[in-house]
């Protein structure tokens, strides 16, 4: 009987050692979440004005924004401080969990019910998609934090079933942890981060693409407004008889555009004074990913296709005669408004060099979409040829620029 008792005691000690390791691991995981939340609270308190500005973009009542500006960071800071000081730690666990679950639920509800502005207001649309992207990032972050809390709760619950006397006899403490266990925590956090990064990258890429399509659609609406003001004509600002064209702006600046078809890069500048309040370099003229990667707008803007700078006959091998066909075109000449590209975003094609990547287009009817390559029709294979003094393309480069039959043709099936 004494031998049996001794084996039973050894088993309790062994169990206590294993449960002690679980408890320590659970505490460290919870502590990581608590530290993160505490830092977030302190950051918000230090920059309350910035936090209030971020909340101002949320589609929630003003009084809720004002209340949340101060209460959220204070609660985060107090919960973290009391947990780390081991004051009412069990209650702080509950409050922390409720805080994360409640905030995550609110994020999901607000994101699912929010809709982009129905107008063609580029600034409002940009603000909406910037906000939506930040909310998706917050949802992904909270999912990781909740997962860590869940693992921590399971580990610590398993350990509480062992009496404290057995902890002591095992020579262990429920609050201490070893270097090996700390490394294990780092490994777990690293794995969670590795699982989260692809999701965040996909969310970020989707946000960029959505914003880009919004920009394309807004610019298409502006060009439609231009045609209404100019008797159905699309912008025709290049001089077909000169080797270069000078564009002069209201602020006294100017651009010298060499070559007739180089106008595809300058359409936005040509109409900026009247239709964009003089803004010639706004982010709404560029791919959103391009702007993010460069840290600001710049590079190749959305292109107004070459097909808009010559008559439909120039873009047919049977009727092309030469530079005498260089002229602007009109909305009335378009036979397939839902299939004729109006603006083309070539950045994805340049950045990825992927022949299978989708092509973001805005169409004459005003809609914008990422079109699969399989649906894009080939253009005139010689481009604008050698007829222009300084031809931009001697072959059909990119997509949607050299539509067969020009404004009368179609770019997608």
Phi, psi and omega per residue, in radians:
X1 nan -0.799 3.100
X2 -1.028 -0.655 3.133
X3 -1.109 -0.730 3.111
X4 -1.078 -0.715 3.122
X5 -1.119 -0.663 -3.126
X6 -1.152 -0.749 3.116
X7 -1.104 -0.665 3.123
X8 -1.103 -0.698 3.116
X9 -1.152 -0.692 3.097
X10 -1.089 -0.678 3.123
X11 -1.104 -0.705 3.106
X12 -1.099 -0.721 -3.134
X13 -1.118 -0.770 3.134
X14 -1.081 -0.740 3.111
X15 -1.082 -0.740 3.138
X16 -1.099 -0.655 3.134
X17 -1.134 -0.775 3.118
X18 -1.140 -0.758 -3.133
X19 -1.195 -0.554 3.069
X20 -1.095 -0.691 3.093
X21 -1.126 -0.731 3.108
X22 -1.066 -0.778 -3.120
X23 -1.076 -0.798 -3.123
X24 -1.094 -0.709 3.106
X25 -1.112 -0.732 3.112
X26 -1.082 -0.724 3.132
X27 -1.112 -0.733 -3.127
X28 -1.148 -0.731 3.108
X29 -1.078 -0.804 3.104
X30 -1.094 -0.690 3.125
X31 -1.074 -0.637 3.117
X32 -1.101 -0.736 3.103
X33 -1.122 -0.766 -3.117
X34 -1.081 -0.762 3.135
X35 -1.097 -0.741 3.119
X36 -1.048 -0.816 -3.126
X37 -1.132 -0.709 3.127
X38 -1.092 -0.766 3.105
X39 -1.091 -0.707 3.105
X40 -1.060 -0.737 3.125
X41 -1.118 -0.765 3.138
X42 -1.117 -0.727 3.139
X43 -1.052 -0.746 3.123
X44 -1.144 -0.714 -3.140
X45 -1.132 -0.649 3.132
X46 -1.166 -0.646 -3.123
X47 -2.116 1.124 -3.134
X48 -1.077 -0.624 -3.125
X49 -1.134 -0.731 3.103
X50 -1.131 -0.691 3.120
X51 -1.153 -0.713 3.111
X52 -1.120 -0.658 3.110
X53 -1.148 -0.682 3.106
X54 -1.111 -0.724 3.136
X55 -1.198 -0.448 -3.099
X56 -1.144 -0.347 3.114
X57 -1.491 -0.093 -3.132
X58 -1.396 2.450 3.101
X59 -1.404 1.069 3.129
X60 -2.235 2.764 -3.123
X61 -0.988 2.652 -3.090
X62 -1.082 -0.688 -3.092
X63 -1.179 -0.542 3.088
X64 -1.192 -0.719 3.100
X65 -1.038 -0.801 -3.122
X66 -1.116 -0.735 -3.135
X67 -1.173 -0.731 -3.095
X68 -1.213 -0.493 -3.099
X69 -0.971 -0.679 -3.101
X70 -1.772 -0.702 -3.020
X71 -1.204 -0.700 -3.096
X72 -1.075 -0.914 3.135
X73 -1.130 -0.592 3.128
X74 -1.154 -0.780 3.120
X75 -1.090 -0.758 3.119
X76 -1.041 -0.771 -3.119
X77 -1.172 -0.777 -3.113
X78 -1.160 -0.755 3.140
X79 -1.081 -0.793 3.133
X80 -1.113 -0.763 -3.132
X81 -1.103 -0.791 -3.132
X82 -1.187 -0.640 3.121
X83 -1.141 -0.820 -3.134
X84 -1.152 -0.508 3.090
X85 -1.466 0.045 3.140
X86 1.056 0.637 3.095
X87 -1.785 2.020 -3.137
X88 0.904 0.833 -3.022
X89 -1.055 -0.672 3.140
X90 -1.089 -0.755 3.108
X91 -1.153 -0.654 3.133
X92 -1.152 -0.584 3.047
X93 -1.039 -0.784 -3.122
X94 -1.132 -0.785 -3.127
X95 -1.109 -0.735 -3.140
X96 -1.100 -0.765 3.119
X97 -1.103 -0.780 3.130
X98 -1.089 -0.681 -3.133
X99 -1.096 -0.819 -3.121
X100 -1.187 -0.774 -3.138
X101 -1.118 -0.794 -3.132
X102 -1.104 -0.772 -3.122
X103 -1.164 -0.704 3.124
X104 -1.131 -0.746 3.118
X105 -1.083 -0.734 3.128
X106 -1.111 -0.718 3.104
X107 -1.052 -0.795 -3.129
X108 -1.105 -0.734 -3.134
X109 -1.143 -0.811 -3.107
X110 -1.127 -0.721 -3.119
X111 -1.166 -0.697 -3.089
X112 -1.265 -0.423 -3.104
X113 -1.713 -0.245 -3.123
X114 -1.338 2.454 3.118
X115 -2.223 2.583 3.114
X116 -1.109 2.714 3.081
X117 -1.013 2.446 -3.113
X118 -1.411 -0.254 3.140
X119 -1.473 3.055 3.100
X120 -1.663 0.639 -3.107
X121 -1.460 1.830 -3.008
X122 -1.075 -0.723 -3.111
X123 -1.102 -0.770 3.134
X124 -1.154 -0.697 3.127
X125 -1.147 -0.754 3.111
X126 -1.052 -0.758 3.140
X127 -1.106 -0.702 -3.139
X128 -1.082 -0.832 -3.058
X129 -1.300 -0.511 3.018
X130 -1.115 -0.778 3.108
X131 -1.098 -0.787 -3.123
X132 -1.071 -0.681 3.102
X133 -1.119 -0.707 3.119
X134 -1.174 -0.604 3.111
X135 -1.170 -0.731 3.117
X136 -1.100 -0.687 3.079
X137 -1.099 -0.714 3.117
X138 -1.138 -0.657 3.102
X139 -1.111 -0.756 3.115
X140 -1.123 -0.727 3.118
X141 -1.099 -0.786 3.141
X142 -1.135 -0.569 3.100
X143 -1.089 -0.714 3.095
X144 -1.143 -0.772 -3.138
X145 -1.097 -0.721 3.112
X146 -1.161 -0.641 3.088
X147 -1.107 -0.740 3.096
X148 -1.103 -0.733 3.105
X149 -1.117 -0.682 3.127
X150 -1.108 -0.787 3.094
X151 -1.088 -0.735 3.129
X152 -1.073 -0.750 -3.118
X153 -1.117 -0.718 3.130
X154 -1.103 -0.794 -3.115
X155 -1.114 -0.752 -3.097
X156 -1.311 -0.553 3.100
X157 -1.138 -0.695 3.120
X158 -1.098 -0.569 -3.055
X159 -1.404 -0.394 -3.052
X160 -1.278 -0.176 -3.126
X161 -1.363 -0.135 -3.119
X162 -1.651 2.240 3.139
X163 -1.081 2.635 -3.099
X164 -1.109 -0.506 3.113
X165 -1.104 -0.608 3.132
X166 -1.265 -0.625 3.044
X167 -0.955 -0.835 -3.061
X168 -1.177 -0.701 -3.139
X169 -1.186 -0.437 3.112
X170 -1.409 -0.111 3.140
X171 1.224 0.513 -3.125
X172 -2.247 2.929 3.136
X173 -2.304 2.445 -3.130
X174 -1.241 -0.114 -3.081
X175 -1.932 -0.149 -3.130
X176 -1.652 2.710 3.081
X177 -2.565 2.637 -3.028
X178 -1.640 2.984 3.097
X179 -1.104 -0.689 3.127
X180 -1.068 -0.758 3.129
X181 -1.172 -0.632 3.082
X182 -1.107 -0.719 3.091
X183 -1.104 -0.639 3.109
X184 -1.116 -0.713 3.093
X185 -1.057 -0.790 -3.140
X186 -1.068 -0.699 3.125
X187 -1.098 -0.767 3.142
X188 -1.103 -0.793 3.124
X189 -1.087 -0.692 3.113
X190 -1.098 -0.707 3.110
X191 -1.116 -0.771 3.112
X192 -1.076 -0.713 3.122
X193 -1.136 -0.697 3.131
X194 -1.114 -0.632 3.101
X195 -1.243 -0.531 -3.074
X196 -1.400 -0.598 -3.043
X197 -1.008 -0.830 3.110
X198 -1.042 -0.648 3.122
X199 -1.122 -0.799 3.125
X200 -1.102 -0.686 3.131
X201 -1.111 -0.723 3.132
X202 -1.161 -0.716 3.107
X203 -1.107 -0.749 -3.140
X204 -1.116 -0.770 3.133
X205 -1.110 -0.700 3.113
X206 -1.138 -0.667 3.085
X207 -1.101 -0.740 3.097
X208 -1.083 -0.796 -3.097
X209 -1.135 -0.724 3.127
X210 -1.092 -0.740 3.140
X211 -1.159 -0.702 3.118
X212 -1.065 -0.800 3.118
X213 -1.098 -0.611 3.087
X214 -1.128 -0.742 3.094
X215 -1.089 -0.775 3.141
X216 -1.046 -0.799 3.135
X217 -1.094 -0.699 3.137
X218 -1.150 -0.730 3.105
X219 -1.181 -0.604 3.070
X220 -1.092 -0.685 3.100
X221 -1.122 -0.661 3.114
X222 -1.144 -0.735 3.108
X223 -1.151 -0.588 3.060
X224 -1.115 -0.710 3.082
X225 -1.103 -0.643 3.107
X226 -1.070 -0.774 -3.124
X227 -1.113 -0.599 3.101
X228 -1.127 -0.690 -3.122
X229 -1.350 -0.277 -3.037
X230 -2.172 0.764 3.030
X231 0.918 0.786 3.018
X232 1.394 0.017 -3.058
X233 -1.550 2.484 2.979
X234 -1.399 2.839 -3.105
X235 -0.930 2.218 3.086
X236 -2.299 1.471 -2.983
X237 -1.963 -0.082 -3.134
X238 -1.610 2.571 3.119
X239 -1.622 1.932 -3.065
X240 -1.237 -0.232 -3.100
X241 -1.730 -0.024 -3.102
X242 -1.963 2.766 3.093
X243 -1.384 -0.263 3.089
X244 -2.700 2.795 3.137
X245 -2.225 2.367 3.117
X246 -1.732 2.166 3.058
X247 -1.811 2.145 -3.133
X248 -1.956 2.467 -3.028
X249 -2.065 2.844 -3.051
X250 -1.105 -0.469 -3.127
X251 -1.476 0.114 3.101
X252 1.647 -0.206 3.127
X253 -1.346 2.910 3.120
X254 -2.681 2.812 3.053
X255 -2.271 2.419 2.998
X256 -1.798 1.989 -3.064
X257 -1.771 1.918 -3.135
X258 -1.413 2.363 3.102
X259 1.453 2.482 -3.053
X260 -1.185 -0.843 -3.050
X261 -1.375 -0.078 3.030
X262 -1.163 -0.184 3.086
X263 -1.048 -0.320 3.131
X264 -1.067 -0.429 3.138
X265 -1.558 -0.203 -2.960
X266 -2.086 0.122 -3.093
X267 -0.975 -0.698 -3.098
X268 -1.186 -0.627 3.120
X269 -1.223 -0.646 -3.094
X270 -1.093 -0.565 -3.090
X271 -1.931 0.143 -3.021
X272 -1.115 -0.711 -3.065
X273 -1.030 -0.697 -3.062
X274 -1.615 -0.567 -2.990
X275 -1.938 -0.176 3.132
X276 -2.301 0.413 3.126
X277 0.946 0.629 3.086
X278 1.395 0.059 -3.119
X279 -1.466 1.808 -3.090
X280 -1.649 -0.213 -3.012
X281 -2.274 0.473 -3.121
X282 -1.146 2.736 -3.113
X283 -1.152 -0.332 -3.120
X284 -1.279 -0.034 3.051
X285 -1.690 0.018 -2.996
X286 -2.282 2.731 3.038
X287 -1.036 2.355 -3.074
X288 -1.111 -0.667 3.109
X289 -1.157 -0.715 3.101
X290 -1.015 -0.795 3.130
X291 -1.085 -0.740 -3.132
X292 -1.152 -0.741 -3.109
X293 -1.173 -0.586 -3.111
X294 -1.547 -0.190 -3.092
X295 1.386 0.257 3.135
X296 2.854 2.954 -3.122
X297 -1.171 2.641 3.135
X298 2.685 3.017 -3.124
X299 1.504 -2.602 -3.084
X300 -1.445 2.126 3.105
X301 -1.392 3.122 2.958
X302 -1.043 2.460 -3.058
X303 -1.794 2.386 2.942
X304 -1.494 2.000 -2.963
X305 -0.957 2.656 3.107
X306 -1.033 -0.454 -3.123
X307 -1.045 -0.323 -3.134
X308 -1.530 0.016 -3.090
X309 -1.942 0.127 3.105
X310 -2.639 2.774 -3.107
X311 -1.164 2.788 3.138
X312 -0.990 -0.557 -3.118
X313 -1.118 -0.515 -3.128
X314 -1.160 -0.423 -3.054
X315 -1.756 0.422 3.051
X316 -2.250 2.213 -3.077
X317 -1.072 -0.379 -3.125
X318 -1.462 -0.329 -3.037
X319 -2.153 -0.014 3.138
X320 -1.199 2.247 3.126
X321 -2.085 -0.527 3.100
X322 2.533 -2.701 -3.022
X323 -1.154 -0.280 3.098
X324 -1.166 -0.191 3.127
X325 -1.724 0.113 3.089
X326 -1.331 2.007 3.117
X327 -2.946 2.928 3.076
X328 -1.328 2.930 3.140
X329 -2.236 2.971 -3.061
X330 -2.168 2.847 3.113
X331 -1.068 -0.628 -3.088
X332 -1.128 -0.410 -3.132
X333 -1.360 -0.245 -3.079
X334 -1.333 2.127 -3.113
X335 -1.670 -0.375 -3.087
X336 -2.299 1.233 -3.044
X337 -1.051 -0.482 -3.140
X338 -1.513 -0.081 -3.109
X339 -2.198 0.026 3.132
X340 -1.808 2.113 -3.119
X341 -1.156 2.427 3.081
X342 -1.906 -0.686 3.057
X343 -2.370 2.496 -3.101
X344 -2.180 2.292 3.060
X345 -1.763 1.890 -3.090
X346 -1.675 -0.026 -3.097
X347 -1.014 -0.815 3.135
X348 -1.007 -0.582 -3.141
X349 -1.262 -0.627 3.122
X350 -1.296 -0.777 -3.021
X351 -1.206 -0.716 -3.039
X352 -1.653 -0.410 -3.032
X353 0.907 0.576 -3.067
X354 -1.819 2.004 -3.101
X355 -1.178 -0.250 -3.111
X356 -1.738 -0.029 -3.096
X357 -1.202 2.631 3.124
X358 -1.240 2.741 -3.139
X359 -1.940 1.990 3.107
X360 -1.332 2.093 -3.138
X361 -2.164 2.628 2.769
X362 -1.886 2.467 -3.060
X363 -1.933 2.891 -3.062
X364 -1.052 -0.566 -3.128
X365 -1.336 -0.031 3.038
X366 1.806 -0.249 -3.121
X367 -1.490 2.765 3.131
X368 -2.292 2.499 -3.141
X369 -2.797 2.772 3.001
X370 -1.566 1.993 -3.017
X371 -1.707 2.209 3.075
X372 -1.032 2.504 -3.120
X373 -0.986 -0.582 -3.099
X374 -1.101 -0.333 -3.114
X375 -1.708 -0.154 -3.083
X376 -1.500 2.241 -3.137
X377 -1.485 2.569 3.090
X378 -1.194 2.624 3.114
X379 -1.671 -2.936 3.098
X380 -1.120 2.138 -2.933
X381 -1.199 -0.346 -3.139
X382 -1.677 0.109 -3.095
X383 1.040 -2.423 3.066
X384 -1.566 0.026 3.070
X385 1.133 -2.593 -3.105
X386 -1.853 0.319 -3.071
X387 -1.338 -0.549 3.119
X388 -1.395 2.615 3.126
X389 -0.961 -0.707 3.084
X390 -2.310 1.463 -3.074
X391 -1.070 2.427 3.114
X392 -1.412 -0.660 -3.116
X393 -2.400 2.206 3.045
X394 -1.696 0.086 3.061
X395 -2.681 3.000 -3.072
X396 -1.353 1.540 -3.109
X397 -1.641 2.659 -3.100
X398 1.036 -2.532 -3.081
X399 -2.451 2.555 2.999
X400 1.273 0.161 -3.087
X401 -1.659 -0.615 -3.014
X402 -2.106 1.044 -3.059
X403 -1.019 2.273 3.023
X404 -1.026 2.262 -3.067
X405 1.234 0.233 3.001
X406 0.995 -2.326 -3.080
X407 -1.074 -0.374 3.139
X408 -1.505 -0.183 -3.092
X409 -1.591 -2.933 -3.136
X410 -2.423 2.627 -3.097
X411 -1.838 -0.324 -3.141
X412 -2.254 2.654 3.117
X413 -1.255 nan nan
